[in-house]
Amino acid sequence: MRRLPLLLTTVALCGGLALAALGTEDGGAPSAAPRGALPAPGAAGADGSPERVISATQQRLRQLPGDSSAWARLGGTYVEQARLTSDPSYYPKAEEALRRSLTLAPEANADALTGLGALANARHRFAEAKEFADRAIADSTYHWQAYAVLADAQTQLGNDTEATAAVQALLDRRPGTAAFTRAAYDLEQHGQTDRAGQALRQALAGAANDADRAFCLHQLAELEQDSGRPEAAQAGYQRALDADPQYTPALAGRARAEAALGDTEAALRDYGAAVGRVPLPQYLLELGELYESLGRTEQAGQQYGLLAAEHRLAAENGVVDDLALGQYQADHGDPAEAVRLLRAEWQRRRSVLVADALGWALHRQGADREALGLAEQARRTGWPNARFRYHQGEIERALGQRDAARTHLAEALRIDPHFSPLHVPQARAALDSLGTADGG
Protein backbone atom coordinates (compact mmCIF):
# COMPACT_ATOMS: atom_id res chain seq x y z
CA MET A 1 0.00 0.00 0.00
CA ARG A 2 3.04 2.23 0.13
CA ARG A 3 3.32 3.66 -3.26
CA LEU A 4 3.25 4.91 -7.43
CA PRO A 5 3.07 5.69 -11.83
CA LEU A 6 3.57 5.15 -16.71
CA LEU A 7 4.82 4.24 -20.21
CA LEU A 8 7.61 2.45 -22.00
CA THR A 9 9.42 5.61 -23.07
CA THR A 10 9.62 6.69 -19.45
CA VAL A 11 11.43 3.52 -18.49
CA ALA A 12 14.26 4.53 -20.82
CA LEU A 13 14.23 8.03 -19.39
CA CYS A 14 14.42 6.65 -15.88
CA GLY A 15 17.47 4.59 -16.69
CA GLY A 16 19.29 7.65 -17.97
CA LEU A 17 18.16 9.65 -14.97
CA ALA A 18 19.67 7.26 -12.46
CA LEU A 19 22.92 6.82 -14.35
CA ALA A 20 23.34 10.56 -14.75
CA ALA A 21 22.57 11.24 -11.11
CA LEU A 22 24.64 8.63 -9.34
CA GLY A 23 28.12 9.62 -8.30
CA THR A 24 27.29 13.11 -7.03
CA GLU A 25 26.94 13.83 -3.33
CA ASP A 26 25.28 16.65 -1.46
CA GLY A 27 26.28 17.47 2.07
CA GLY A 28 23.36 19.74 2.88
CA ALA A 29 20.09 18.23 1.69
CA PRO A 30 16.91 19.01 3.60
CA SER A 31 15.13 16.34 5.59
CA ALA A 32 13.88 13.76 3.17
CA ALA A 33 10.17 13.05 3.39
CA PRO A 34 7.67 10.44 2.32
CA ARG A 35 6.05 10.91 -1.08
CA GLY A 36 3.72 13.88 -1.12
CA ALA A 37 5.08 15.29 2.14
CA LEU A 38 8.17 17.20 1.10
CA PRO A 39 9.54 19.55 3.76
CA ALA A 40 8.89 23.10 2.61
CA PRO A 41 11.57 25.81 2.52
CA GLY A 42 12.62 26.64 6.05
CA ALA A 43 11.67 23.24 7.43
CA ALA A 44 14.03 21.89 10.04
CA GLY A 45 17.12 20.21 8.71
CA ALA A 46 20.59 20.02 10.09
CA ASP A 47 20.12 23.36 11.87
CA GLY A 48 17.58 22.20 14.45
CA SER A 49 14.30 20.49 15.24
CA PRO A 50 11.02 21.88 13.88
CA GLU A 51 10.06 23.01 17.39
CA ARG A 52 13.26 25.07 17.70
CA VAL A 53 12.84 26.56 14.23
CA ILE A 54 9.21 27.46 14.95
CA SER A 55 10.11 29.10 18.26
CA ALA A 56 13.02 31.08 16.82
CA THR A 57 11.01 32.20 13.79
CA GLN A 58 8.04 33.27 15.91
CA GLN A 59 10.40 35.33 18.05
CA ARG A 60 11.84 37.02 14.96
CA LEU A 61 8.34 37.79 13.64
CA ARG A 62 7.37 39.44 16.90
CA GLN A 63 10.23 41.85 16.26
CA LEU A 64 9.89 42.06 12.45
CA PRO A 65 6.29 41.20 11.48
CA GLY A 66 6.89 42.33 7.92
CA ASP A 67 9.60 39.73 7.21
CA SER A 68 8.08 37.77 4.32
CA SER A 69 10.93 35.23 4.30
CA ALA A 70 10.39 34.43 7.99
CA TRP A 71 6.67 33.89 7.39
CA ALA A 72 7.53 31.46 4.56
CA ARG A 73 10.01 29.66 6.82
CA LEU A 74 7.42 29.39 9.59
CA GLY A 75 4.79 28.01 7.22
CA GLY A 76 7.19 25.46 5.76
CA THR A 77 8.20 24.27 9.20
CA TYR A 78 4.57 23.85 10.21
CA VAL A 79 4.13 21.55 7.20
CA GLU A 80 7.17 19.55 8.32
CA GLN A 81 5.88 19.33 11.88
CA ALA A 82 2.54 18.04 10.62
CA ARG A 83 4.38 15.34 8.68
CA LEU A 84 6.48 14.28 11.65
CA THR A 85 3.62 14.22 14.14
CA SER A 86 0.72 13.25 11.85
CA ASP A 87 -1.14 16.21 13.39
CA PRO A 88 -3.14 17.93 10.63
CA SER A 89 -3.98 20.88 12.90
CA TYR A 90 -0.64 22.36 11.77
CA TYR A 91 -1.95 22.72 8.21
CA PRO A 92 -4.21 25.76 8.81
CA LYS A 93 -1.34 27.43 10.67
CA ALA A 94 0.97 26.70 7.75
CA GLU A 95 -1.47 28.12 5.24
CA GLU A 96 -1.98 31.31 7.27
CA ALA A 97 1.79 31.89 7.55
CA LEU A 98 2.53 31.14 3.90
CA ARG A 99 -0.27 33.35 2.62
CA ARG A 100 0.91 36.12 4.93
CA SER A 101 4.31 35.84 3.29
CA LEU A 102 2.75 36.04 -0.16
CA THR A 103 0.70 39.08 0.83
CA LEU A 104 3.82 40.85 2.08
CA ALA A 105 5.83 39.89 -1.01
CA PRO A 106 3.45 39.02 -3.87
CA GLU A 107 6.17 39.12 -6.52
CA ALA A 108 9.21 36.83 -6.82
CA ASN A 109 8.34 34.89 -3.67
CA ALA A 110 9.27 31.36 -4.71
CA ASP A 111 9.70 30.27 -1.08
CA ALA A 112 6.07 30.99 -0.19
CA LEU A 113 4.76 29.46 -3.43
CA THR A 114 6.85 26.33 -2.89
CA GLY A 115 5.66 26.11 0.71
CA LEU A 116 2.06 26.35 -0.44
CA GLY A 117 2.79 23.61 -2.96
CA ALA A 118 4.26 21.38 -0.25
CA LEU A 119 1.21 22.09 1.92
CA ALA A 120 -1.11 21.18 -0.96
CA ASN A 121 0.77 17.91 -1.50
CA ALA A 122 0.48 17.12 2.21
CA ARG A 123 -3.27 17.73 1.97
CA HIS A 124 -3.42 15.52 -1.15
CA ARG A 125 -4.48 18.47 -3.29
CA PHE A 126 -2.05 17.49 -6.00
CA ALA A 127 -3.41 19.58 -8.88
CA GLU A 128 -3.18 22.65 -6.64
CA ALA A 129 0.37 21.67 -5.64
CA LYS A 130 1.37 21.48 -9.29
CA GLU A 131 0.03 24.99 -9.91
CA PHE A 132 2.00 26.44 -7.00
CA ALA A 133 5.18 24.65 -8.09
CA ASP A 134 4.77 25.91 -11.66
CA ARG A 135 4.38 29.47 -10.36
CA ALA A 136 7.46 29.13 -8.17
CA ILE A 137 9.51 27.82 -11.10
CA ALA A 138 8.27 30.67 -13.28
CA ASP A 139 9.56 33.07 -10.60
CA SER A 140 12.89 31.28 -10.22
CA THR A 141 14.01 28.58 -12.65
CA TYR A 142 16.74 27.43 -10.29
CA HIS A 143 14.59 27.17 -7.15
CA TRP A 144 15.26 23.46 -6.69
CA GLN A 145 12.72 22.88 -3.91
CA ALA A 146 9.90 23.70 -6.34
CA TYR A 147 10.95 20.84 -8.61
CA ALA A 148 10.69 18.43 -5.67
CA VAL A 149 7.14 19.63 -5.00
CA LEU A 150 6.37 19.36 -8.71
CA ALA A 151 7.77 15.81 -8.94
CA ASP A 152 5.61 14.66 -6.02
CA ALA A 153 2.49 16.27 -7.47
CA GLN A 154 3.01 14.92 -10.99
CA THR A 155 3.66 11.43 -9.63
CA GLN A 156 0.46 11.41 -7.63
CA LEU A 157 -1.54 12.85 -10.52
CA GLY A 158 -0.35 9.99 -12.73
CA ASN A 159 1.53 12.33 -15.08
CA ASP A 160 4.45 9.98 -15.33
CA THR A 161 6.51 11.52 -18.09
CA GLU A 162 6.20 14.92 -16.45
CA ALA A 163 7.11 13.45 -13.05
CA THR A 164 10.31 11.95 -14.47
CA ALA A 165 11.16 15.29 -16.09
CA ALA A 166 10.67 17.08 -12.77
CA VAL A 167 12.93 14.59 -10.99
CA GLN A 168 15.58 15.08 -13.67
CA ALA A 169 15.33 18.86 -13.29
CA LEU A 170 15.74 18.44 -9.53
CA LEU A 171 18.80 16.25 -10.02
CA ASP A 172 20.29 18.79 -12.40
CA ARG A 173 19.89 21.57 -9.84
CA ARG A 174 20.46 19.82 -6.49
CA PRO A 175 21.69 16.20 -6.71
CA GLY A 176 21.16 15.45 -3.02
CA THR A 177 18.98 13.37 -0.73
CA ALA A 178 15.69 14.90 -1.86
CA ALA A 179 16.54 14.25 -5.51
CA PHE A 180 17.97 10.75 -5.16
CA THR A 181 15.06 9.49 -3.07
CA ARG A 182 12.61 10.72 -5.70
CA ALA A 183 14.71 9.19 -8.46
CA ALA A 184 14.61 5.90 -6.56
CA TYR A 185 10.83 6.06 -6.32
CA ASP A 186 10.49 6.78 -10.02
CA LEU A 187 12.77 3.87 -10.89
CA GLU A 188 10.97 1.48 -8.57
CA GLN A 189 7.63 2.25 -10.17
CA HIS A 190 9.07 1.09 -13.48
CA GLY A 191 10.42 -2.18 -12.17
CA GLN A 192 14.04 -1.05 -11.90
CA THR A 193 14.48 -2.00 -8.26
CA ASP A 194 18.25 -2.53 -8.50
CA ARG A 195 18.73 1.00 -9.78
CA ALA A 196 16.27 2.27 -7.19
CA GLY A 197 18.44 0.73 -4.49
CA GLN A 198 21.54 2.30 -6.04
CA ALA A 199 19.87 5.73 -5.96
CA LEU A 200 18.86 5.25 -2.32
CA ARG A 201 22.41 4.30 -1.37
CA GLN A 202 23.60 7.49 -3.05
CA ALA A 203 20.99 9.42 -1.07
CA LEU A 204 22.23 7.75 2.11
CA ALA A 205 25.84 8.70 1.33
CA GLY A 206 24.82 12.36 1.18
CA ALA A 207 22.38 12.34 4.12
CA ALA A 208 22.87 15.43 6.28
CA ASN A 209 21.46 14.20 9.60
CA ASP A 210 20.03 11.22 11.47
CA ALA A 211 16.51 11.81 10.17
CA ASP A 212 17.74 11.72 6.57
CA ARG A 213 19.76 8.57 7.23
CA ALA A 214 16.77 6.87 8.86
CA PHE A 215 14.58 7.80 5.91
CA CYS A 216 17.03 6.35 3.36
CA LEU A 217 17.60 3.17 5.37
CA HIS A 218 13.85 2.74 5.76
CA GLN A 219 13.30 3.05 2.01
CA LEU A 220 16.02 0.47 1.34
CA ALA A 221 14.27 -1.87 3.78
CA GLU A 222 10.97 -1.25 2.00
CA LEU A 223 12.52 -2.47 -1.25
CA GLU A 224 13.57 -5.66 0.52
CA GLN A 225 10.13 -6.12 2.08
CA ASP A 226 8.29 -5.59 -1.21
CA SER A 227 10.61 -8.09 -2.90
CA GLY A 228 9.70 -10.87 -0.47
CA ARG A 229 12.81 -10.70 1.72
CA PRO A 230 11.48 -10.02 5.23
CA GLU A 231 14.68 -11.05 7.04
CA ALA A 232 16.73 -8.46 5.14
CA ALA A 233 13.91 -5.94 5.55
CA GLN A 234 13.79 -6.46 9.31
CA ALA A 235 17.51 -5.82 9.56
CA GLY A 236 17.14 -2.71 7.42
CA TYR A 237 14.32 -1.31 9.52
CA GLN A 238 16.43 -1.89 12.61
CA ARG A 239 19.31 0.06 11.05
CA ALA A 240 16.91 2.92 10.41
CA LEU A 241 15.79 2.84 14.05
CA ASP A 242 19.41 2.75 15.19
CA ALA A 243 19.97 5.95 13.19
CA ASP A 244 16.85 7.61 14.62
CA PRO A 245 14.91 5.72 17.33
CA GLN A 246 11.97 8.10 16.88
CA TYR A 247 11.53 7.34 13.17
CA THR A 248 8.04 5.82 13.28
CA PRO A 249 7.82 4.53 9.67
CA ALA A 250 10.71 2.16 10.41
CA LEU A 251 8.91 0.91 13.52
CA ALA A 252 5.80 0.14 11.47
CA GLY A 253 8.00 -1.44 8.81
CA ARG A 254 9.66 -3.66 11.39
CA ALA A 255 6.20 -4.75 12.50
CA ARG A 256 5.35 -5.65 8.91
CA ALA A 257 8.51 -7.72 8.59
CA GLU A 258 7.90 -9.44 11.94
CA ALA A 259 4.39 -10.38 10.84
CA ALA A 260 5.81 -11.85 7.62
CA LEU A 261 8.32 -13.88 9.66
CA GLY A 262 5.59 -15.23 11.94
CA ASP A 263 6.64 -13.27 15.02
CA THR A 264 3.10 -12.11 15.69
CA GLU A 265 3.53 -10.82 19.21
CA ALA A 266 6.48 -8.64 18.23
CA ALA A 267 4.53 -7.36 15.23
CA LEU A 268 1.54 -6.44 17.38
CA ARG A 269 3.81 -4.73 19.89
CA ASP A 270 5.60 -2.66 17.25
CA TYR A 271 2.41 -1.77 15.38
CA GLY A 272 0.86 -0.69 18.68
CA ALA A 273 3.83 1.54 19.42
CA ALA A 274 3.75 2.99 15.90
CA VAL A 275 0.07 3.92 15.95
CA GLY A 276 0.51 5.25 19.48
CA ARG A 277 3.07 7.71 18.13
CA VAL A 278 1.62 8.47 14.68
CA PRO A 279 -1.86 7.05 13.96
CA LEU A 280 -1.59 7.05 10.19
CA PRO A 281 -4.50 5.34 8.37
CA GLN A 282 -2.03 2.98 6.67
CA TYR A 283 -0.68 1.72 10.00
CA LEU A 284 -4.17 1.38 11.46
CA LEU A 285 -5.36 -0.60 8.44
CA GLU A 286 -2.34 -2.89 8.55
CA LEU A 287 -2.73 -3.52 12.26
CA GLY A 288 -6.46 -4.11 11.86
CA GLU A 289 -5.85 -6.66 9.11
CA LEU A 290 -3.23 -8.42 11.20
CA TYR A 291 -5.72 -8.71 14.07
CA GLU A 292 -8.38 -9.93 11.63
CA SER A 293 -6.04 -12.58 10.22
CA LEU A 294 -5.64 -13.86 13.80
CA GLY A 295 -9.41 -14.01 14.33
CA ARG A 296 -9.34 -11.09 16.79
CA THR A 297 -12.21 -9.25 15.17
CA GLU A 298 -13.02 -6.95 18.08
CA GLN A 299 -9.50 -5.54 18.18
CA ALA A 300 -9.50 -5.29 14.38
CA GLY A 301 -12.72 -3.30 14.56
CA GLN A 302 -11.14 -0.89 17.04
CA GLN A 303 -8.34 -0.11 14.58
CA TYR A 304 -10.81 0.38 11.73
CA GLY A 305 -12.82 2.75 13.92
CA LEU A 306 -9.69 4.77 14.64
CA LEU A 307 -8.93 4.88 10.93
CA ALA A 308 -12.32 6.47 10.22
CA ALA A 309 -11.77 8.97 13.05
CA GLU A 310 -8.34 9.93 11.68
CA HIS A 311 -9.88 10.41 8.25
CA ARG A 312 -12.48 12.80 9.69
CA LEU A 313 -9.83 14.75 11.60
CA ALA A 314 -7.71 15.12 8.48
CA ALA A 315 -10.72 16.28 6.44
CA GLU A 316 -11.50 18.93 9.06
CA ASN A 317 -8.02 20.34 8.47
CA GLY A 318 -8.23 20.48 4.69
CA VAL A 319 -6.91 17.04 3.69
CA VAL A 320 -8.68 15.52 0.69
CA ASP A 321 -7.95 11.79 0.68
CA ASP A 322 -10.46 9.02 0.08
CA LEU A 323 -7.90 6.36 -0.82
CA ALA A 324 -7.26 4.79 2.60
CA LEU A 325 -10.92 4.92 3.60
CA GLY A 326 -11.92 3.46 0.23
CA GLN A 327 -9.45 0.60 0.66
CA TYR A 328 -10.88 -0.10 4.09
CA GLN A 329 -14.47 -0.04 2.84
CA ALA A 330 -13.69 -2.37 -0.06
CA ASP A 331 -12.43 -5.19 2.16
CA HIS A 332 -14.06 -4.54 5.52
CA GLY A 333 -17.07 -2.31 5.00
CA ASP A 334 -19.42 -1.40 2.16
CA PRO A 335 -18.01 -2.01 -1.36
CA ALA A 336 -20.55 0.42 -2.84
CA GLU A 337 -19.27 3.15 -0.53
CA ALA A 338 -15.72 2.17 -1.48
CA VAL A 339 -16.56 2.64 -5.17
CA ARG A 340 -18.12 6.05 -4.45
CA LEU A 341 -15.07 7.22 -2.51
CA LEU A 342 -12.55 5.87 -4.98
CA ARG A 343 -14.33 7.22 -8.05
CA ALA A 344 -14.03 10.66 -6.46
CA GLU A 345 -10.34 10.03 -5.77
CA TRP A 346 -9.85 8.83 -9.36
CA GLN A 347 -11.24 12.12 -10.63
CA ARG A 348 -8.63 13.97 -8.58
CA ARG A 349 -5.61 11.82 -9.40
CA ARG A 350 -5.00 9.04 -11.92
CA SER A 351 -2.25 7.27 -10.02
CA VAL A 352 -1.70 3.53 -10.22
CA LEU A 353 -2.52 3.19 -6.51
CA VAL A 354 -5.97 4.67 -7.07
CA ALA A 355 -6.48 2.59 -10.22
CA ASP A 356 -5.74 -0.59 -8.26
CA ALA A 357 -7.94 0.41 -5.32
CA LEU A 358 -10.90 1.40 -7.50
CA GLY A 359 -10.57 -1.75 -9.58
CA TRP A 360 -10.58 -3.89 -6.45
CA ALA A 361 -13.60 -2.05 -5.02
CA LEU A 362 -15.50 -2.59 -8.29
CA HIS A 363 -14.63 -6.29 -8.12
CA ARG A 364 -15.93 -6.46 -4.56
CA GLN A 365 -19.14 -4.84 -5.82
CA GLY A 366 -19.39 -7.38 -8.66
CA ALA A 367 -18.49 -5.05 -11.57
CA ASP A 368 -15.62 -7.20 -12.80
CA ARG A 369 -15.47 -6.04 -16.43
CA GLU A 370 -14.84 -2.44 -15.43
CA ALA A 371 -12.61 -3.64 -12.61
CA LEU A 372 -10.29 -5.47 -15.01
CA GLY A 373 -9.65 -2.35 -17.07
CA LEU A 374 -8.55 -0.48 -13.95
CA ALA A 375 -6.41 -3.40 -12.76
CA GLU A 376 -4.60 -3.30 -16.09
CA GLN A 377 -4.11 0.47 -15.72
CA ALA A 378 -2.61 -0.11 -12.28
CA ARG A 379 0.11 -2.24 -13.89
CA ARG A 380 0.88 0.21 -16.68
CA THR A 381 4.26 1.26 -15.25
CA GLY A 382 5.67 -2.24 -14.80
CA TRP A 383 5.91 -1.91 -11.02
CA PRO A 384 6.31 -5.46 -9.59
CA ASN A 385 3.66 -5.02 -6.90
CA ALA A 386 2.33 -8.24 -5.36
CA ARG A 387 -0.94 -6.69 -4.24
CA PHE A 388 -1.69 -5.41 -7.74
CA ARG A 389 -1.04 -8.88 -9.19
CA TYR A 390 -3.26 -10.50 -6.57
CA HIS A 391 -6.14 -8.13 -7.26
CA GLN A 392 -5.89 -8.63 -11.01
CA GLY A 393 -5.74 -12.41 -10.61
CA GLU A 394 -8.87 -12.48 -8.46
CA ILE A 395 -10.74 -10.27 -10.92
CA GLU A 396 -9.73 -12.55 -13.80
CA ARG A 397 -10.77 -15.61 -11.81
CA ALA A 398 -14.20 -14.05 -11.28
CA LEU A 399 -14.45 -13.49 -15.05
CA GLY A 400 -13.52 -17.10 -15.80
CA GLN A 401 -10.13 -16.16 -17.28
CA ARG A 402 -8.40 -19.08 -15.62
CA ASP A 403 -5.01 -18.98 -17.33
CA ALA A 404 -4.53 -15.25 -16.75
CA ALA A 405 -5.74 -15.57 -13.18
CA ARG A 406 -3.35 -18.44 -12.51
CA THR A 407 -0.45 -16.42 -13.92
CA HIS A 408 -1.13 -13.29 -11.90
CA LEU A 409 -1.88 -15.04 -8.62
CA ALA A 410 1.35 -17.02 -8.95
CA GLU A 411 3.24 -13.82 -9.74
CA ALA A 412 1.85 -12.15 -6.60
CA LEU A 413 3.12 -14.98 -4.42
CA ARG A 414 6.47 -15.07 -6.21
CA ILE A 415 7.08 -11.31 -5.87
CA ASP A 416 6.22 -11.27 -2.18
CA PRO A 417 4.83 -14.38 -0.50
CA HIS A 418 4.08 -12.28 2.60
CA PHE A 419 2.34 -9.26 1.01
CA SER A 420 -0.65 -9.42 3.37
CA PRO A 421 -1.43 -11.58 6.41
CA LEU A 422 -5.08 -11.46 5.40
CA HIS A 423 -4.89 -11.96 1.63
CA VAL A 424 -1.94 -14.32 1.16
CA PRO A 425 -3.96 -17.34 2.40
CA GLN A 426 -6.77 -16.29 0.08
CA ALA A 427 -4.36 -16.00 -2.85
CA ARG A 428 -2.99 -19.49 -2.17
CA ALA A 429 -6.50 -20.94 -1.93
CA ALA A 430 -7.54 -19.20 -5.16
CA LEU A 431 -4.48 -20.51 -6.98
CA ASP A 432 -5.15 -24.04 -5.69
CA SER A 433 -8.73 -23.81 -6.92
CA LEU A 434 -7.53 -23.10 -10.45
CA GLY A 435 -5.42 -26.24 -10.65
CA THR A 436 -2.61 -26.56 -13.21
CA ALA A 437 -2.55 -25.12 -16.70
CA ASP A 438 -3.37 -28.53 -18.23
CA GLY A 439 -6.45 -28.84 -16.08
CA GLY A 440 -4.94 -30.92 -13.29
SVG drawing of the C-alpha trace seen along z (x, -y; Angstrom):
<svg xmlns="http://www.w3.org/2000/svg" viewBox="-23 -45 54 78">
<polyline fill="none" stroke="black" stroke-width="0.4" points="0.0,0.0 3.0,-2.2 3.3,-3.7 3.2,-4.9 3.1,-5.7 3.6,-5.1 4.8,-4.2 7.6,-2.4 9.4,-5.6 9.6,-6.7 11.4,-3.5 14.3,-4.5 14.2,-8.0 14.4,-6.7 17.5,-4.6 19.3,-7.6 18.2,-9.6 19.7,-7.3 22.9,-6.8 23.3,-10.6 22.6,-11.2 24.6,-8.6 28.1,-9.6 27.3,-13.1 26.9,-13.8 25.3,-16.7 26.3,-17.5 23.4,-19.7 20.1,-18.2 16.9,-19.0 15.1,-16.3 13.9,-13.8 10.2,-13.1 7.7,-10.4 6.0,-10.9 3.7,-13.9 5.1,-15.3 8.2,-17.2 9.5,-19.6 8.9,-23.1 11.6,-25.8 12.6,-26.6 11.7,-23.2 14.0,-21.9 17.1,-20.2 20.6,-20.0 20.1,-23.4 17.6,-22.2 14.3,-20.5 11.0,-21.9 10.1,-23.0 13.3,-25.1 12.8,-26.6 9.2,-27.5 10.1,-29.1 13.0,-31.1 11.0,-32.2 8.0,-33.3 10.4,-35.3 11.8,-37.0 8.3,-37.8 7.4,-39.4 10.2,-41.9 9.9,-42.1 6.3,-41.2 6.9,-42.3 9.6,-39.7 8.1,-37.8 10.9,-35.2 10.4,-34.4 6.7,-33.9 7.5,-31.5 10.0,-29.7 7.4,-29.4 4.8,-28.0 7.2,-25.5 8.2,-24.3 4.6,-23.9 4.1,-21.6 7.2,-19.5 5.9,-19.3 2.5,-18.0 4.4,-15.3 6.5,-14.3 3.6,-14.2 0.7,-13.3 -1.1,-16.2 -3.1,-17.9 -4.0,-20.9 -0.6,-22.4 -1.9,-22.7 -4.2,-25.8 -1.3,-27.4 1.0,-26.7 -1.5,-28.1 -2.0,-31.3 1.8,-31.9 2.5,-31.1 -0.3,-33.3 0.9,-36.1 4.3,-35.8 2.7,-36.0 0.7,-39.1 3.8,-40.9 5.8,-39.9 3.5,-39.0 6.2,-39.1 9.2,-36.8 8.3,-34.9 9.3,-31.4 9.7,-30.3 6.1,-31.0 4.8,-29.5 6.9,-26.3 5.7,-26.1 2.1,-26.4 2.8,-23.6 4.3,-21.4 1.2,-22.1 -1.1,-21.2 0.8,-17.9 0.5,-17.1 -3.3,-17.7 -3.4,-15.5 -4.5,-18.5 -2.0,-17.5 -3.4,-19.6 -3.2,-22.6 0.4,-21.7 1.4,-21.5 0.0,-25.0 2.0,-26.4 5.2,-24.6 4.8,-25.9 4.4,-29.5 7.5,-29.1 9.5,-27.8 8.3,-30.7 9.6,-33.1 12.9,-31.3 14.0,-28.6 16.7,-27.4 14.6,-27.2 15.3,-23.5 12.7,-22.9 9.9,-23.7 10.9,-20.8 10.7,-18.4 7.1,-19.6 6.4,-19.4 7.8,-15.8 5.6,-14.7 2.5,-16.3 3.0,-14.9 3.7,-11.4 0.5,-11.4 -1.5,-12.8 -0.3,-10.0 1.5,-12.3 4.4,-10.0 6.5,-11.5 6.2,-14.9 7.1,-13.4 10.3,-12.0 11.2,-15.3 10.7,-17.1 12.9,-14.6 15.6,-15.1 15.3,-18.9 15.7,-18.4 18.8,-16.2 20.3,-18.8 19.9,-21.6 20.5,-19.8 21.7,-16.2 21.2,-15.5 19.0,-13.4 15.7,-14.9 16.5,-14.3 18.0,-10.7 15.1,-9.5 12.6,-10.7 14.7,-9.2 14.6,-5.9 10.8,-6.1 10.5,-6.8 12.8,-3.9 11.0,-1.5 7.6,-2.3 9.1,-1.1 10.4,2.2 14.0,1.1 14.5,2.0 18.2,2.5 18.7,-1.0 16.3,-2.3 18.4,-0.7 21.5,-2.3 19.9,-5.7 18.9,-5.3 22.4,-4.3 23.6,-7.5 21.0,-9.4 22.2,-7.8 25.8,-8.7 24.8,-12.4 22.4,-12.3 22.9,-15.4 21.5,-14.2 20.0,-11.2 16.5,-11.8 17.7,-11.7 19.8,-8.6 16.8,-6.9 14.6,-7.8 17.0,-6.3 17.6,-3.2 13.8,-2.7 13.3,-3.1 16.0,-0.5 14.3,1.9 11.0,1.3 12.5,2.5 13.6,5.7 10.1,6.1 8.3,5.6 10.6,8.1 9.7,10.9 12.8,10.7 11.5,10.0 14.7,11.0 16.7,8.5 13.9,5.9 13.8,6.5 17.5,5.8 17.1,2.7 14.3,1.3 16.4,1.9 19.3,-0.1 16.9,-2.9 15.8,-2.8 19.4,-2.7 20.0,-5.9 16.8,-7.6 14.9,-5.7 12.0,-8.1 11.5,-7.3 8.0,-5.8 7.8,-4.5 10.7,-2.2 8.9,-0.9 5.8,-0.1 8.0,1.4 9.7,3.7 6.2,4.8 5.3,5.6 8.5,7.7 7.9,9.4 4.4,10.4 5.8,11.9 8.3,13.9 5.6,15.2 6.6,13.3 3.1,12.1 3.5,10.8 6.5,8.6 4.5,7.4 1.5,6.4 3.8,4.7 5.6,2.7 2.4,1.8 0.9,0.7 3.8,-1.5 3.8,-3.0 0.1,-3.9 0.5,-5.3 3.1,-7.7 1.6,-8.5 -1.9,-7.0 -1.6,-7.1 -4.5,-5.3 -2.0,-3.0 -0.7,-1.7 -4.2,-1.4 -5.4,0.6 -2.3,2.9 -2.7,3.5 -6.5,4.1 -5.9,6.7 -3.2,8.4 -5.7,8.7 -8.4,9.9 -6.0,12.6 -5.6,13.9 -9.4,14.0 -9.3,11.1 -12.2,9.2 -13.0,7.0 -9.5,5.5 -9.5,5.3 -12.7,3.3 -11.1,0.9 -8.3,0.1 -10.8,-0.4 -12.8,-2.7 -9.7,-4.8 -8.9,-4.9 -12.3,-6.5 -11.8,-9.0 -8.3,-9.9 -9.9,-10.4 -12.5,-12.8 -9.8,-14.7 -7.7,-15.1 -10.7,-16.3 -11.5,-18.9 -8.0,-20.3 -8.2,-20.5 -6.9,-17.0 -8.7,-15.5 -8.0,-11.8 -10.5,-9.0 -7.9,-6.4 -7.3,-4.8 -10.9,-4.9 -11.9,-3.5 -9.4,-0.6 -10.9,0.1 -14.5,0.0 -13.7,2.4 -12.4,5.2 -14.1,4.5 -17.1,2.3 -19.4,1.4 -18.0,2.0 -20.6,-0.4 -19.3,-3.1 -15.7,-2.2 -16.6,-2.6 -18.1,-6.0 -15.1,-7.2 -12.6,-5.9 -14.3,-7.2 -14.0,-10.7 -10.3,-10.0 -9.8,-8.8 -11.2,-12.1 -8.6,-14.0 -5.6,-11.8 -5.0,-9.0 -2.2,-7.3 -1.7,-3.5 -2.5,-3.2 -6.0,-4.7 -6.5,-2.6 -5.7,0.6 -7.9,-0.4 -10.9,-1.4 -10.6,1.7 -10.6,3.9 -13.6,2.0 -15.5,2.6 -14.6,6.3 -15.9,6.5 -19.1,4.8 -19.4,7.4 -18.5,5.1 -15.6,7.2 -15.5,6.0 -14.8,2.4 -12.6,3.6 -10.3,5.5 -9.7,2.3 -8.5,0.5 -6.4,3.4 -4.6,3.3 -4.1,-0.5 -2.6,0.1 0.1,2.2 0.9,-0.2 4.3,-1.3 5.7,2.2 5.9,1.9 6.3,5.5 3.7,5.0 2.3,8.2 -0.9,6.7 -1.7,5.4 -1.0,8.9 -3.3,10.5 -6.1,8.1 -5.9,8.6 -5.7,12.4 -8.9,12.5 -10.7,10.3 -9.7,12.5 -10.8,15.6 -14.2,14.1 -14.4,13.5 -13.5,17.1 -10.1,16.2 -8.4,19.1 -5.0,19.0 -4.5,15.2 -5.7,15.6 -3.4,18.4 -0.4,16.4 -1.1,13.3 -1.9,15.0 1.4,17.0 3.2,13.8 1.9,12.1 3.1,15.0 6.5,15.1 7.1,11.3 6.2,11.3 4.8,14.4 4.1,12.3 2.3,9.3 -0.7,9.4 -1.4,11.6 -5.1,11.5 -4.9,12.0 -1.9,14.3 -4.0,17.3 -6.8,16.3 -4.4,16.0 -3.0,19.5 -6.5,20.9 -7.5,19.2 -4.5,20.5 -5.1,24.0 -8.7,23.8 -7.5,23.1 -5.4,26.2 -2.6,26.6 -2.6,25.1 -3.4,28.5 -6.5,28.8 -4.9,30.9"/>
</svg>
